[in-house]
Amino acid sequence: MFTELSPKYRALDIDTVVDYVRSRPELLEIFREGEDLEAVEVGDGNLNLVFKVWAKADRRRTVVLKQALPYVRLVGESWPMPADRARIEAQALEVEYRLVPQHTPRTYFYDPDMYLIAMQNLDDHIIMRKGLIQGIKYPHFAEHIGLFLARTLGGTSDLMLDYRTKKLEVARFINPELCKITEDLIFTEPYRRTERNAFHKELEPQVLALQADDDLRVEVAQMKEKFMTHAQALIHGDLHTGSIMVNQTDTYVIDPEFAFYGPMGFDIGAVIGNLFLNYAAHEVRTKDPDQRADFRKYLTDTVIDLWKVFEREFNSFVWSQVDPINMPPAYQRDYMVRLLQDTAGLGACKMMRRVIGLAGVVDIRGIEDVHERAIAGSLALHIGVALIKRRREMQTIEDLVAIATECRPTYPWKE
């Protein structure tokens, strides 16, 4: 089913990774020959091994190694997965670095025999999800992610690439197995009874009502069709707040192993959907009502600002370059409205899946009190349903935010 593993492949561990690093001439710009190195395994994701290696004499000289396993780490060897996904990630990082280097980690090399990428260590950054849970604001994030999205999505689309290059790139990024994960976990399983769904029992009445909603399932099927058939641009494919590293001045997007040519709104919607998942979590995580209102305003302002930055940069980077006879201003405006509506629908699917399905978000599932957790999950589901069902009403990003912020939790569940 998958490409056969390289005969040179071996999964690294804490005892072998240092020798591997010493064997790579590409890293001599970081490490001196023969010096003492230290390492730790830090992978907390669902799929891969991740190591940090540094010089014992100077921790600032450091590298991250990410190695694909031939199975889903979250589940084990019973769920095989192509290790060649590391090639997709390396290719995507190369494209993203070319288009927006200030928000893409530097790659030192890709080892095709080991399905391994060596890249810049972002030790002075934090996974954004963790910071948002703590109520930390990132003042430059909207500007940075809006730029990243405009450059990576616009720059890989038919709007910018010639006909031949675009089609060759689509072929180069064919990623069927990871797309199948998305199709199953985001667009299929949350809307039916399946063993892999992992929602908390307190939410069961609301989940069962959602699964019985024929109108909702029609909307989700339309989004799934778009995901599977709309090769609009090279998308990251998994751009949640756990794939973004930030501090008060910088933003980096990591982990594009789900990259393929798909609908632009999937990436934008993933960012916005995850901001609203955090918004829902602070319904109970932040007890003080004034502090809660303040942080939620930051989150909704960020949603509005990142879209407006995206629009501004897309106008500058893309629309200014196109033929205005073939793509007149009215077409351009219509394109952006349709993209906003795709963003809402696809982002909604990302939200609902994170509450109902496998691999939820710690924003909500990390809430210890079961009743508080159910309140946050209930609100997230209501926001997701509203965004997908009412997306055709949206003409501006303010419309999207207004629809989301009208929602309230219903726990205990009320028909």
Beta strands, then each sheet from edge to edge (+ up, - down):
strand 1: 37-41
strand 2: 48-55
strand 3: 58-68
strand 4: 71-72
strand 5: 76-80
strand 6: 107-111
strand 7: 116-119
strand 8: 126-127
strand 9: 233-235
strand 10: 244-246
strand 11: 251-253
strand 12: 260-262
sheet 1: 1+ 2- 3+ 7- 6+
sheet 2: 4+ 5-
sheet 3: 8+ 10- 11+
sheet 4: 9+ 12-
end
